[in-house]
Amino acid sequence: MSAEQILAPASVRLGLPSMTKQEAIRLCGEVLVQAGAATPDYIDGMFARELQVSTYLGEGVAIPHGTNESRQFITSAALGFLQFPDGIDWDGNRVVLCIPIASASDEHLDILANLAGVLMEPEAAERLRNTTSVDDVLALLNSTEGN
């Protein structure tokens, strides 16, 4: 499955206001539900996962996702991309990008590998944190596909 199928332009939200971690997780889940990738029950699984282990990755990025038990509420693989320029307090860490995941299998792993590659390039990571263009996000996250 290609990045274009997993990360739809409608699932990219830029320039969002700062909010609480809980509000951000709920919004991340709503993006996945609106994408048709999960039922609302999946959001509860996202909160449950966060109680088990923080989904903060570092470098201002969190990847909210559900527990293994909540995979039953996933209907298709999808990612979201939510940008919070003013940051969110994520248990003492500052998060600027939330990338929610819905995947009942390994379909999302290539996309996450691409994301990791982009985030390891300081200039590209800075562009993702500051862009105002959905097309820019899609281009950056799809740029390493096939490598």
N, CA, C and O atoms as CSV, one atom per row, in Angstrom:
chain,resi,resn,atom,element,x,y,z
A,1,MET,N,N,0.858,-1.181,0.000
A,1,MET,CA,C,0.000,0.000,0.000
A,1,MET,C,C,0.897,1.235,0.000
A,1,MET,O,O,1.892,1.284,0.724
A,2,SER,N,N,0.549,2.216,-0.801
A,2,SER,CA,C,1.394,3.399,-0.929
A,2,SER,C,C,1.080,4.427,0.153
A,2,SER,O,O,0.041,4.375,0.810
A,3,ALA,N,N,1.999,5.349,0.311
A,3,ALA,CA,C,1.805,6.419,1.284
A,3,ALA,C,C,0.563,7.233,0.956
A,3,ALA,O,O,-0.156,7.669,1.855
A,4,GLU,N,N,0.311,7.439,-0.347
A,4,GLU,CA,C,-0.847,8.234,-0.742
A,4,GLU,C,C,-2.144,7.598,-0.259
A,4,GLU,O,O,-3.098,8.304,0.068
A,5,GLN,N,N,-2.185,6.266,-0.212
A,5,GLN,CA,C,-3.389,5.585,0.238
A,5,GLN,C,C,-3.498,5.602,1.758
A,5,GLN,O,O,-4.605,5.563,2.295
A,6,ILE,N,N,-2.387,5.660,2.447
A,6,ILE,CA,C,-2.400,5.599,3.905
A,6,ILE,C,C,-2.494,6.990,4.534
A,6,ILE,O,O,-3.148,7.160,5.564
A,7,LEU,N,N,-1.851,7.978,3.927
A,7,LEU,CA,C,-1.923,9.355,4.429
A,7,LEU,C,C,-2.643,10.212,3.393
A,7,LEU,O,O,-2.046,10.653,2.410
A,8,ALA,N,N,-3.926,10.438,3.626
A,8,ALA,CA,C,-4.744,11.228,2.712
A,8,ALA,C,C,-4.586,12.710,3.025
A,8,ALA,O,O,-4.371,13.082,4.178
A,9,PRO,N,N,-4.692,13.560,2.002
A,9,PRO,CA,C,-4.599,15.008,2.252
A,9,PRO,C,C,-5.570,15.495,3.327
A,9,PRO,O,O,-5.229,16.395,4.095
A,10,ALA,N,N,-6.769,14.920,3.397
A,10,ALA,CA,C,-7.751,15.339,4.402
A,10,ALA,C,C,-7.330,14.975,5.822
A,10,ALA,O,O,-7.895,15.492,6.787
A,11,SER,N,N,-6.340,14.088,5.959
A,11,SER,CA,C,-5.866,13.678,7.288
A,11,SER,C,C,-4.663,14.486,7.749
A,11,SER,O,O,-4.069,14.180,8.783
A,12,VAL,N,N,-4.300,15.513,6.994
A,12,VAL,CA,C,-3.210,16.414,7.362
A,12,VAL,C,C,-3.838,17.682,7.922
A,12,VAL,O,O,-4.615,18.350,7.241
A,13,ARG,N,N,-3.503,18.006,9.149
A,13,ARG,CA,C,-4.037,19.203,9.820
A,13,ARG,C,C,-2.854,20.059,10.268
A,13,ARG,O,O,-2.034,19.630,11.080
A,14,LEU,N,N,-2.782,21.255,9.734
A,14,LEU,CA,C,-1.649,22.135,10.019
A,14,LEU,C,C,-2.073,23.344,10.842
A,14,LEU,O,O,-3.226,23.772,10.800
A,15,GLY,N,N,-1.114,23.884,11.591
A,15,GLY,CA,C,-1.342,25.123,12.328
A,15,GLY,C,C,-2.400,25.026,13.409
A,15,GLY,O,O,-3.126,25.988,13.659
A,16,LEU,N,N,-2.492,23.869,14.052
A,16,LEU,CA,C,-3.491,23.689,15.103
A,16,LEU,C,C,-3.084,24.428,16.378
A,16,LEU,O,O,-1.896,24.575,16.664
A,17,PRO,N,N,-4.071,24.890,17.138
A,17,PRO,CA,C,-3.742,25.563,18.398
A,17,PRO,C,C,-3.237,24.563,19.435
A,17,PRO,O,O,-3.546,23.373,19.373
A,18,SER,N,N,-2.469,25.059,20.371
A,18,SER,CA,C,-1.999,24.224,21.467
A,18,SER,C,C,-3.195,23.720,22.259
A,18,SER,O,O,-4.197,24.422,22.399
A,19,MET,N,N,-3.087,22.507,22.774
A,19,MET,CA,C,-4.152,21.907,23.568
A,19,MET,C,C,-3.515,20.918,24.523
A,19,MET,O,O,-2.296,20.750,24.531
A,20,THR,N,N,-4.336,20.263,25.325
A,20,THR,CA,C,-3.789,19.262,26.235
A,20,THR,C,C,-3.438,17.996,25.463
A,20,THR,O,O,-3.912,17.781,24.347
A,21,LYS,N,N,-2.621,17.184,26.060
A,21,LYS,CA,C,-2.259,15.896,25.474
A,21,LYS,C,C,-3.520,15.074,25.210
A,21,LYS,O,O,-3.658,14.476,24.142
A,22,GLN,N,N,-4.441,15.041,26.176
A,22,GLN,CA,C,-5.669,14.263,26.026
A,22,GLN,C,C,-6.509,14.774,24.862
A,22,GLN,O,O,-7.050,13.985,24.088
A,23,GLU,N,N,-6.616,16.097,24.738
A,23,GLU,CA,C,-7.371,16.666,23.612
A,23,GLU,C,C,-6.703,16.312,22.287
A,23,GLU,O,O,-7.382,16.027,21.301
A,24,ALA,N,N,-5.387,16.330,22.267
A,24,ALA,CA,C,-4.654,16.007,21.042
A,24,ALA,C,C,-4.851,14.542,20.658
A,24,ALA,O,O,-5.046,14.232,19.483
A,25,ILE,N,N,-4.803,13.644,21.635
A,25,ILE,CA,C,-5.018,12.221,21.339
A,25,ILE,C,C,-6.429,12.016,20.793
A,25,ILE,O,O,-6.620,11.287,19.819
A,26,ARG,N,N,-7.416,12.657,21.418
A,26,ARG,CA,C,-8.797,12.538,20.927
A,26,ARG,C,C,-8.888,13.053,19.492
A,26,ARG,O,O,-9.504,12.403,18.648
A,27,LEU,N,N,-8.289,14.206,19.202
A,27,LEU,CA,C,-8.327,14.761,17.854
A,27,LEU,C,C,-7.623,13.826,16.866
A,27,LEU,O,O,-8.095,13.640,15.745
A,28,CYS,N,N,-6.511,13.246,17.273
A,28,CYS,CA,C,-5.813,12.278,16.423
A,28,CYS,C,C,-6.737,11.108,16.081
A,28,CYS,O,O,-6.807,10.678,14.930
A,29,GLY,N,N,-7.436,10.605,17.082
A,29,GLY,CA,C,-8.373,9.508,16.850
A,29,GLY,C,C,-9.505,9.919,15.933
A,29,GLY,O,O,-9.919,9.147,15.067
A,30,GLU,N,N,-10.005,11.124,16.115
A,30,GLU,CA,C,-11.090,11.614,15.264
A,30,GLU,C,C,-10.650,11.720,13.813
A,30,GLU,O,O,-11.438,11.454,12.906
A,31,VAL,N,N,-9.391,12.109,13.585
A,31,VAL,CA,C,-8.866,12.170,12.218
A,31,VAL,C,C,-8.901,10.782,11.581
A,31,VAL,O,O,-9.282,10.638,10.420
A,32,LEU,N,N,-8.505,9.764,12.342
A,32,LEU,CA,C,-8.521,8.393,11.817
A,32,LEU,C,C,-9.950,7.910,11.577
A,32,LEU,O,O,-10.209,7.213,10.596
A,33,VAL,N,N,-10.868,8.270,12.453
A,33,VAL,CA,C,-12.270,7.896,12.274
A,33,VAL,C,C,-12.831,8.591,11.026
A,33,VAL,O,O,-13.507,7.960,10.214
A,34,GLN,N,N,-12.550,9.885,10.878
A,34,GLN,CA,C,-13.039,10.629,9.717
A,34,GLN,C,C,-12.452,10.085,8.413
A,34,GLN,O,O,-13.078,10.187,7.358
A,35,ALA,N,N,-11.251,9.509,8.487
A,35,ALA,CA,C,-10.626,8.919,7.304
A,35,ALA,C,C,-11.249,7.567,6.953
A,35,ALA,O,O,-10.935,6.982,5.916
A,36,GLY,N,N,-12.136,7.077,7.826
A,36,GLY,CA,C,-12.755,5.785,7.598
A,36,GLY,C,C,-11.862,4.617,7.970
A,36,GLY,O,O,-12.126,3.481,7.576
A,37,ALA,N,N,-10.807,4.888,8.725
A,37,ALA,CA,C,-9.828,3.861,9.078
A,37,ALA,C,C,-10.166,3.128,10.366
A,37,ALA,O,O,-9.655,2.035,10.609
A,38,ALA,N,N,-11.020,3.719,11.192
A,38,ALA,CA,C,-11.322,3.119,12.494
A,38,ALA,C,C,-12.694,3.579,12.959
A,38,ALA,O,O,-13.235,4.577,12.484
A,39,THR,N,N,-13.236,2.824,13.899
A,39,THR,CA,C,-14.481,3.233,14.542
A,39,THR,C,C,-14.121,4.081,15.761
A,39,THR,O,O,-12.976,4.059,16.211
A,40,PRO,N,N,-15.075,4.819,16.292
A,40,PRO,CA,C,-14.778,5.642,17.471
A,40,PRO,C,C,-14.218,4.862,18.658
A,40,PRO,O,O,-13.510,5.433,19.487
A,41,ASP,N,N,-14.526,3.564,18.752
A,41,ASP,CA,C,-13.990,2.757,19.847
A,41,ASP,C,C,-12.466,2.704,19.833
A,41,ASP,O,O,-11.842,2.480,20.870
A,42,TYR,N,N,-11.867,2.909,18.666
A,42,TYR,CA,C,-10.405,2.871,18.571
A,42,TYR,C,C,-9.766,3.976,19.413
A,42,TYR,O,O,-8.657,3.808,19.922
A,43,ILE,N,N,-10.456,5.094,19.559
A,43,ILE,CA,C,-9.923,6.217,20.341
A,43,ILE,C,C,-9.672,5.786,21.786
A,43,ILE,O,O,-8.672,6.175,22.388
A,44,ASP,N,N,-10.581,4.983,22.339
A,44,ASP,CA,C,-10.371,4.471,23.698
A,44,ASP,C,C,-9.093,3.638,23.757
A,44,ASP,O,O,-8.361,3.688,24.746
A,45,GLY,N,N,-8.830,2.878,22.704
A,45,GLY,CA,C,-7.601,2.092,22.629
A,45,GLY,C,C,-6.359,2.963,22.567
A,45,GLY,O,O,-5.296,2.580,23.057
A,46,MET,N,N,-6.495,4.142,21.960
A,46,MET,CA,C,-5.368,5.078,21.902
A,46,MET,C,C,-5.051,5.614,23.298
A,46,MET,O,O,-3.886,5.743,23.672
A,47,PHE,N,N,-6.093,5.923,24.058
A,47,PHE,CA,C,-5.873,6.378,25.439
A,47,PHE,C,C,-5.276,5.253,26.279
A,47,PHE,O,O,-4.396,5.489,27.107
A,48,ALA,N,N,-5.754,4.037,26.066
A,48,ALA,CA,C,-5.232,2.886,26.816
A,48,ALA,C,C,-3.758,2.655,26.513
A,48,ALA,O,O,-2.983,2.349,27.419
A,49,ARG,N,N,-3.362,2.798,25.252
A,49,ARG,CA,C,-1.950,2.634,24.869
A,49,ARG,C,C,-1.088,3.667,25.587
A,49,ARG,O,O,-0.002,3.354,26.075
A,50,GLU,N,N,-1.579,4.885,25.644
A,50,GLU,CA,C,-0.803,5.959,26.274
A,50,GLU,C,C,-0.607,5.692,27.761
A,50,GLU,O,O,0.402,6.100,28.336
A,51,LEU,N,N,-1.559,5.014,28.385
A,51,LEU,CA,C,-1.409,4.648,29.792
A,51,LEU,C,C,-0.366,3.546,29.971
A,51,LEU,O,O,0.292,3.478,31.009
A,52,GLN,N,N,-0.214,2.686,28.967
A,52,GLN,CA,C,0.766,1.602,29.025
A,52,GLN,C,C,2.186,2.129,28.815
A,52,GLN,O,O,3.106,1.795,29.562
A,53,VAL,N,N,2.341,2.954,27.786
A,53,VAL,CA,C,3.650,3.493,27.431
A,53,VAL,C,C,3.441,4.771,26.618
A,53,VAL,O,O,2.546,4.836,25.775
A,54,SER,N,N,4.255,5.767,26.870
A,54,SER,CA,C,4.128,7.016,26.128
A,54,SER,C,C,4.429,6.794,24.652
A,54,SER,O,O,5.345,6.053,24.295
A,55,THR,N,N,3.647,7.442,23.807
A,55,THR,CA,C,3.874,7.352,22.369
A,55,THR,C,C,4.768,8.496,21.873
A,55,THR,O,O,4.900,8.709,20.668
A,56,TYR,N,N,5.375,9.223,22.803
A,56,TYR,CA,C,6.346,10.260,22.442
A,56,TYR,C,C,7.604,9.583,21.908
A,56,TYR,O,O,8.172,8.704,22.556
A,57,LEU,N,N,8.039,10.009,20.700
A,57,LEU,CA,C,9.222,9.419,20.071
A,57,LEU,C,C,10.494,10.201,20.338
A,57,LEU,O,O,11.586,9.633,20.374
A,58,GLY,N,N,10.352,11.503,20.526
A,58,GLY,CA,C,11.507,12.384,20.605
A,58,GLY,C,C,11.451,13.388,19.472
A,58,GLY,O,O,10.640,13.255,18.555
A,59,GLU,N,N,12.315,14.394,19.532
A,59,GLU,CA,C,12.385,15.418,18.481
A,59,GLU,C,C,11.028,16.082,18.214
A,59,GLU,O,O,10.750,16.506,17.092
A,60,GLY,N,N,10.186,16.170,19.253
A,60,GLY,CA,C,8.913,16.861,19.102
A,60,GLY,C,C,7.825,16.060,18.415
A,60,GLY,O,O,6.836,16.629,17.955
A,61,VAL,N,N,7.993,14.731,18.337
A,61,VAL,CA,C,7.045,13.887,17.606
A,61,VAL,C,C,6.434,12.823,18.526
A,61,VAL,O,O,7.134,12.180,19.307
A,62,ALA,N,N,5.118,12.657,18.413
A,62,ALA,CA,C,4.405,11.567,19.082
A,62,ALA,C,C,3.627,10.791,18.024
A,62,ALA,O,O,3.173,11.359,17.030
A,63,ILE,N,N,3.481,9.487,18.250
A,63,ILE,CA,C,2.737,8.639,17.305
A,63,ILE,C,C,1.604,7.913,18.045
A,63,ILE,O,O,1.705,6.715,18.310
A,64,PRO,N,N,0.542,8.625,18.373
A,64,PRO,CA,C,-0.567,7.989,19.081
A,64,PRO,C,C,-1.163,6.830,18.272
A,64,PRO,O,O,-1.415,6.957,17.074
A,65,HIS,N,N,-1.380,5.723,18.938
A,65,HIS,CA,C,-1.988,4.553,18.306
A,65,HIS,C,C,-2.617,3.695,19.390
A,65,HIS,O,O,-2.360,3.885,20.578
A,66,GLY,N,N,-3.434,2.762,18.971
A,66,GLY,CA,C,-4.171,1.946,19.912
A,66,GLY,C,C,-3.396,0.739,20.404
A,66,GLY,O,O,-2.294,0.445,19.943
A,67,THR,N,N,-4.003,0.057,21.348
A,67,THR,CA,C,-3.444,-1.192,21.869
A,67,THR,C,C,-3.690,-2.314,20.862
A,67,THR,O,O,-4.484,-2.163,19.934
A,68,ASN,N,N,-3.007,-3.428,21.052
A,68,ASN,CA,C,-3.255,-4.591,20.206
A,68,ASN,C,C,-4.720,-5.010,20.293
A,68,ASN,O,O,-5.315,-5.421,19.296
A,69,GLU,N,N,-5.295,-4.905,21.481
A,69,GLU,CA,C,-6.694,-5.289,21.676
A,69,GLU,C,C,-7.652,-4.383,20.891
A,69,GLU,O,O,-8.750,-4.807,20.529
A,70,SER,N,N,-7.242,-3.153,20.634
A,70,SER,CA,C,-8.128,-2.223,19.925
A,70,SER,C,C,-8.022,-2.355,18.407
A,70,SER,O,O,-8.738,-1.663,17.682
A,71,ARG,N,N,-7.151,-3.222,17.917
A,71,ARG,CA,C,-7.036,-3.409,16.463
A,71,ARG,C,C,-8.345,-3.862,15.836
A,71,ARG,O,O,-8.572,-3.639,14.647
A,72,GLN,N,N,-9.206,-4.496,16.622
A,72,GLN,CA,C,-10.499,-4.951,16.086
A,72,GLN,C,C,-11.361,-3.780,15.605
A,72,GLN,O,O,-12.311,-3.988,14.849
A,73,PHE,N,N,-11.047,-2.567,16.027
A,73,PHE,CA,C,-11.815,-1.388,15.641
A,73,PHE,C,C,-11.227,-0.673,14.424
A,73,PHE,O,O,-11.711,0.391,14.037
A,74,ILE,N,N,-10.188,-1.251,13.822
A,74,ILE,CA,C,-9.553,-0.678,12.639
A,74,ILE,C,C,-10.185,-1.294,11.400
A,74,ILE,O,O,-10.331,-2.513,11.309
A,75,THR,N,N,-10.559,-0.447,10.449
A,75,THR,CA,C,-11.160,-0.918,9.207
A,75,THR,C,C,-10.200,-0.854,8.028
A,75,THR,O,O,-10.372,-1.584,7.052
A,76,SER,N,N,-9.191,0.009,8.103
A,76,SER,CA,C,-8.152,0.086,7.077
A,76,SER,C,C,-6.948,0.826,7.644
A,76,SER,O,O,-7.056,1.550,8.634
A,77,ALA,N,N,-5.809,0.636,7.008
A,77,ALA,CA,C,-4.593,1.306,7.464
A,77,ALA,C,C,-4.655,2.790,7.103
A,77,ALA,O,O,-5.067,3.158,6.004
A,78,ALA,N,N,-4.242,3.625,8.039
A,78,ALA,CA,C,-4.200,5.065,7.784
A,78,ALA,C,C,-3.267,5.739,8.780
A,78,ALA,O,O,-3.044,5.259,9.892
A,79,LEU,N,N,-2.737,6.861,8.340
A,79,LEU,CA,C,-1.967,7.755,9.194
A,79,LEU,C,C,-2.641,9.111,9.160
A,79,LEU,O,O,-3.368,9.443,8.224
A,80,GLY,N,N,-2.388,9.880,10.190
A,80,GLY,CA,C,-2.765,11.277,10.203
A,80,GLY,C,C,-1.498,12.095,10.413
A,80,GLY,O,O,-0.444,11.543,10.730
A,81,PHE,N,N,-1.597,13.386,10.242
A,81,PHE,CA,C,-0.467,14.290,10.471
A,81,PHE,C,C,-1.049,15.557,11.061
A,81,PHE,O,O,-1.730,16.315,10.370
A,82,LEU,N,N,-0.781,15.791,12.347
A,82,LEU,CA,C,-1.311,16.963,13.032
A,82,LEU,C,C,-0.144,17.797,13.550
A,82,LEU,O,O,0.717,17.305,14.279
A,83,GLN,N,N,-0.136,19.043,13.165
A,83,GLN,CA,C,0.954,19.955,13.510
A,83,GLN,C,C,0.452,20.991,14.517
A,83,GLN,O,O,-0.569,21.645,14.307
A,84,PHE,N,N,1.194,21.120,15.607
A,84,PHE,CA,C,0.872,22.071,16.680
A,84,PHE,C,C,2.065,23.016,16.840
A,84,PHE,O,O,2.943,22.754,17.662
A,85,PRO,N,N,2.117,24.108,16.071
A,85,PRO,CA,C,3.300,24.980,16.083
A,85,PRO,C,C,3.712,25.481,17.460
A,85,PRO,O,O,4.903,25.659,17.716
A,86,ASP,N,N,2.750,25.714,18.354
A,86,ASP,CA,C,3.082,26.213,19.685
A,86,ASP,C,C,3.403,25.087,20.667
A,86,ASP,O,O,3.774,25.338,21.813
A,87,GLY,N,N,3.257,23.853,20.207
A,87,GLY,CA,C,3.615,22.700,21.019
A,87,GLY,C,C,2.547,22.277,22.001
A,87,GLY,O,O,1.657,23.045,22.367
A,88,ILE,N,N,2.667,21.021,22.416
A,88,ILE,CA,C,1.798,20.402,23.405
A,88,ILE,C,C,2.696,19.810,24.481
A,88,ILE,O,O,3.749,19.247,24.180
A,89,ASP,N,N,2.281,19.937,25.726
A,89,ASP,CA,C,3.012,19.299,26.822
A,89,ASP,C,C,2.623,17.822,26.839
A,89,ASP,O,O,1.484,17.469,27.146
A,90,TRP,N,N,3.584,16.971,26.505
A,90,TRP,CA,C,3.372,15.527,26.451
A,90,TRP,C,C,4.174,14.914,27.586
A,90,TRP,O,O,5.266,14.387,27.376
A,91,ASP,N,N,3.626,14.987,28.781
A,91,ASP,CA,C,4.304,14.470,29.973
A,91,ASP,C,C,5.701,15.077,30.146
A,91,ASP,O,O,6.675,14.373,30.409
A,92,GLY,N,N,5.768,16.396,29.989
A,92,GLY,CA,C,7.033,17.086,30.179
A,92,GLY,C,C,7.859,17.242,28.917
A,92,GLY,O,O,8.896,17.905,28.941
A,93,ASN,N,N,7.428,16.653,27.824
A,93,ASN,CA,C,8.100,16.808,26.540
A,93,ASN,C,C,7.254,17.714,25.654
A,93,ASN,O,O,6.029,17.737,25.769
A,94,ARG,N,N,7.908,18.452,24.779
A,94,ARG,CA,C,7.185,19.340,23.865
A,94,ARG,C,C,6.953,18.601,22.547
A,94,ARG,O,O,7.902,18.204,21.871
A,95,VAL,N,N,5.673,18.421,22.190
A,95,VAL,CA,C,5.301,17.765,20.942
A,95,VAL,C,C,4.754,18.808,19.978
A,95,VAL,O,O,3.884,19.605,20.328
A,96,VAL,N,N,5.280,18.788,18.764
A,96,VAL,CA,C,4.830,19.687,17.710
A,96,VAL,C,C,4.099,18.899,16.619
A,96,VAL,O,O,3.215,19.432,15.948
A,97,LEU,N,N,4.467,17.643,16.448
A,97,LEU,CA,C,3.846,16.796,15.426
A,97,LEU,C,C,3.268,15.539,16.069
A,97,LEU,O,O,3.953,14.828,16.804
A,98,CYS,N,N,2.011,15.283,15.780
A,98,CYS,CA,C,1.369,14.029,16.174
A,98,CYS,C,C,1.027,13.267,14.897
A,98,CYS,O,O,0.393,13.803,13.989
A,99,ILE,N,N,1.449,12.035,14.847
A,99,ILE,CA,C,1.191,11.208,13.680
A,99,ILE,C,C,0.444,9.958,14.144
A,99,ILE,O,O,1.056,8.938,14.463
A,100,PRO,N,N,-0.891,10.051,14.177
A,100,PRO,CA,C,-1.681,8.906,14.636
A,100,PRO,C,C,-1.658,7.779,13.610
A,100,PRO,O,O,-1.575,8.015,12.404
A,101,ILE,N,N,-1.734,6.554,14.113
A,101,ILE,CA,C,-1.650,5.369,13.266
A,101,ILE,C,C,-2.843,4.463,13.537
A,101,ILE,O,O,-3.220,4.223,14.684
A,102,ALA,N,N,-3.425,3.967,12.449
A,102,ALA,CA,C,-4.388,2.866,12.525
A,102,ALA,C,C,-3.880,1.799,11.579
A,102,ALA,O,O,-3.803,2.021,10.371
A,103,SER,N,N,-3.535,0.652,12.116
A,103,SER,CA,C,-3.075,-0.446,11.268
A,103,SER,C,C,-3.277,-1.756,12.006
A,103,SER,O,O,-2.849,-1.915,13.150
A,104,ALA,N,N,-3.931,-2.684,11.340
A,104,ALA,CA,C,-4.166,-3.989,11.941
A,104,ALA,C,C,-3.084,-4.978,11.523
A,104,ALA,O,O,-3.083,-6.129,11.960
A,105,SER,N,N,-2.158,-4.521,10.670
A,105,SER,CA,C,-1.062,-5.390,10.231
A,105,SER,C,C,0.208,-4.553,10.138
A,105,SER,O,O,0.384,-3.614,10.914
A,106,ASP,N,N,1.083,-4.873,9.214
A,106,ASP,CA,C,2.343,-4.145,9.081
A,106,ASP,C,C,2.325,-3.139,7.930
A,106,ASP,O,O,3.379,-2.665,7.507
A,107,GLU,N,N,1.137,-2.813,7.423
A,107,GLU,CA,C,1.021,-1.931,6.260
A,107,GLU,C,C,1.676,-0.574,6.469
A,107,GLU,O,O,2.151,0.040,5.514
A,108,HIS,N,N,1.705,-0.109,7.695
A,108,HIS,CA,C,2.184,1.240,7.990
A,108,HIS,C,C,3.702,1.302,8.200
A,108,HIS,O,O,4.254,2.395,8.321
A,109,LEU,N,N,4.374,0.173,8.245
A,109,LEU,CA,C,5.792,0.173,8.621
A,109,LEU,C,C,6.675,0.914,7.613
A,109,LEU,O,O,7.609,1.611,8.010
A,110,ASP,N,N,6.391,0.770,6.314
A,110,ASP,CA,C,7.178,1.497,5.318
A,110,ASP,C,C,7.017,3.001,5.487
A,110,ASP,O,O,7.979,3.758,5.354
A,111,ILE,N,N,5.801,3.424,5.779
A,111,ILE,CA,C,5.550,4.856,5.959
A,111,ILE,C,C,6.293,5.358,7.196
A,111,ILE,O,O,6.888,6.435,7.169
A,112,LEU,N,N,6.259,4.582,8.275
A,112,LEU,CA,C,6.988,4.988,9.480
A,112,LEU,C,C,8.490,5.005,9.238
A,112,LEU,O,O,9.195,5.863,9.771
A,113,ALA,N,N,8.984,4.067,8.441
A,113,ALA,CA,C,10.409,4.078,8.103
A,113,ALA,C,C,10.744,5.340,7.319
A,113,ALA,O,O,11.781,5.962,7.550
A,114,ASN,N,N,9.865,5.717,6.388
A,114,ASN,CA,C,10.074,6.959,5.638
A,114,ASN,C,C,10.064,8.156,6.583
A,114,ASN,O,O,10.900,9.053,6.474
A,115,LEU,N,N,9.123,8.159,7.498
A,115,LEU,CA,C,9.023,9.260,8.458
A,115,LEU,C,C,10.288,9.358,9.295
A,115,LEU,O,O,10.825,10.448,9.492
A,116,ALA,N,N,10.760,8.228,9.783
A,116,ALA,CA,C,11.990,8.227,10.585
A,116,ALA,C,C,13.147,8.793,9.777
A,116,ALA,O,O,13.953,9.566,10.296
A,117,GLY,N,N,13.231,8.412,8.515
A,117,GLY,CA,C,14.288,8.932,7.655
A,117,GLY,C,C,14.201,10.438,7.486
A,117,GLY,O,O,15.214,11.136,7.532
A,118,VAL,N,N,12.982,10.939,7.290
A,118,VAL,CA,C,12.778,12.381,7.142
A,118,VAL,C,C,13.154,13.103,8.431
A,118,VAL,O,O,13.826,14.134,8.397
A,119,LEU,N,N,12.717,12.557,9.572
A,119,LEU,CA,C,12.979,13.219,10.843
A,119,LEU,C,C,14.461,13.206,11.208
A,119,LEU,O,O,14.902,14.033,12.006
A,120,MET,N,N,15.229,12.291,10.644
A,120,MET,CA,C,16.672,12.256,10.911
A,120,MET,C,C,17.422,13.287,10.079
A,120,MET,O,O,18.597,13.551,10.331
A,121,GLU,N,N,16.751,13.872,9.091
A,121,GLU,CA,C,17.337,14.946,8.293
A,121,GLU,C,C,16.851,16.259,8.890
A,121,GLU,O,O,15.685,16.613,8.719
A,122,PRO,N,N,17.725,16.996,9.593
A,122,PRO,CA,C,17.277,18.196,10.311
A,122,PRO,C,C,16.497,19.188,9.449
A,122,PRO,O,O,15.508,19.755,9.914
A,123,GLU,N,N,16.919,19.408,8.214
A,123,GLU,CA,C,16.229,20.387,7.367
A,123,GLU,C,C,14.811,19.917,7.031
A,123,GLU,O,O,13.871,20.710,7.075
A,124,ALA,N,N,14.653,18.639,6.697
A,124,ALA,CA,C,13.335,18.105,6.360
A,124,ALA,C,C,12.440,18.090,7.595
A,124,ALA,O,O,11.260,18.432,7.511
A,125,ALA,N,N,12.991,17.699,8.732
A,125,ALA,CA,C,12.208,17.682,9.966
A,125,ALA,C,C,11.734,19.087,10.314
A,125,ALA,O,O,10.596,19.270,10.747
A,126,GLU,N,N,12.592,20.068,10.130
A,126,GLU,CA,C,12.217,21.457,10.398
A,126,GLU,C,C,11.093,21.899,9.458
A,126,GLU,O,O,10.178,22.612,9.870
A,127,ARG,N,N,11.166,21.474,8.199
A,127,ARG,CA,C,10.094,21.810,7.248
A,127,ARG,C,C,8.772,21.209,7.707
A,127,ARG,O,O,7.742,21.881,7.643
A,128,LEU,N,N,8.773,19.968,8.165
A,128,LEU,CA,C,7.532,19.347,8.639
A,128,LEU,C,C,6.968,20.095,9.843
A,128,LEU,O,O,5.756,20.278,9.959
A,129,ARG,N,N,7.853,20.524,10.736
A,129,ARG,CA,C,7.385,21.234,11.935
A,129,ARG,C,C,6.809,22.609,11.604
A,129,ARG,O,O,5.969,23.123,12.343
A,130,ASN,N,N,7.258,23.213,10.489
A,130,ASN,CA,C,6.882,24.594,10.209
A,130,ASN,C,C,6.067,24.812,8.945
A,130,ASN,O,O,5.638,25.936,8.685
A,131,THR,N,N,5.843,23.781,8.159
A,131,THR,CA,C,5.170,23.978,6.877
A,131,THR,C,C,3.728,24.456,7.054
A,131,THR,O,O,3.088,24.191,8.072
A,132,THR,N,N,3.241,25.159,6.052
A,132,THR,CA,C,1.839,25.561,5.996
A,132,THR,C,C,1.166,24.928,4.780
A,132,THR,O,O,0.067,25.325,4.394
A,133,SER,N,N,1.838,23.935,4.176
A,133,SER,CA,C,1.350,23.322,2.941
A,133,SER,C,C,1.119,21.819,3.111
A,133,SER,O,O,2.040,21.072,3.445
A,134,VAL,N,N,-0.115,21.391,2.878
A,134,VAL,CA,C,-0.431,19.961,2.910
A,134,VAL,C,C,0.393,19.226,1.855
A,134,VAL,O,O,0.903,18.135,2.106
A,135,ASP,N,N,0.520,19.836,0.662
A,135,ASP,CA,C,1.303,19.205,-0.412
A,135,ASP,C,C,2.754,19.007,0.010
A,135,ASP,O,O,3.379,18.011,-0.353
A,136,ASP,N,N,3.288,19.953,0.774
A,136,ASP,CA,C,4.661,19.843,1.262
A,136,ASP,C,C,4.799,18.633,2.198
A,136,ASP,O,O,5.768,17.879,2.106
A,137,VAL,N,N,3.829,18.455,3.093
A,137,VAL,CA,C,3.846,17.307,4.004
A,137,VAL,C,C,3.833,16.012,3.200
A,137,VAL,O,O,4.651,15.121,3.430
A,138,LEU,N,N,2.904,15.914,2.258
A,138,LEU,CA,C,2.782,14.690,1.459
A,138,LEU,C,C,4.054,14.436,0.666
A,138,LEU,O,O,4.515,13.298,0.580
A,139,ALA,N,N,4.623,15.484,0.088
A,139,ALA,CA,C,5.858,15.313,-0.682
A,139,ALA,C,C,7.021,14.859,0.197
A,139,ALA,O,O,7.795,13.983,-0.189
A,140,LEU,N,N,7.137,15.456,1.372
A,140,LEU,CA,C,8.232,15.083,2.268
A,140,LEU,C,C,8.098,13.643,2.758
A,140,LEU,O,O,9.079,12.901,2.800
A,141,LEU,N,N,6.893,13.258,3.121
A,141,LEU,CA,C,6.701,11.906,3.665
A,141,LEU,C,C,6.723,10.833,2.572
A,141,LEU,O,O,6.959,9.659,2.855
A,142,ASN,N,N,6.482,11.232,1.350
A,142,ASN,CA,C,6.522,10.268,0.252
A,142,ASN,C,C,7.857,10.270,-0.470
A,142,ASN,O,O,8.079,9.448,-1.359
A,143,SER,N,N,8.759,11.188,-0.098
A,143,SER,CA,C,9.990,11.399,-0.869
A,143,SER,C,C,10.937,10.215,-0.846
A,143,SER,O,O,11.720,10.036,-1.780
A,144,THR,N,N,10.884,9.399,0.204
A,144,THR,CA,C,11.817,8.281,0.275
A,144,THR,C,C,11.171,6.966,-0.111
A,144,THR,O,O,11.797,5.912,0.002
A,145,GLU,N,N,9.930,7.013,-0.563
A,145,GLU,CA,C,9.234,5.775,-0.931
A,145,GLU,C,C,9.988,5.060,-2.054
A,145,GLU,O,O,10.413,5.672,-3.034
A,146,GLY,N,N,10.136,3.772,-1.883
A,146,GLY,CA,C,10.813,2.982,-2.884
A,146,GLY,C,C,12.289,2.896,-2.692
A,146,GLY,O,O,12.955,2.183,-3.443
A,147,ASN,N,N,12.842,3.590,-1.718
A,147,ASN,CA,C,14.288,3.536,-1.460
A,147,ASN,C,C,14.592,2.416,-0.513
A,147,ASN,O,O,15.753,2.199,-0.166
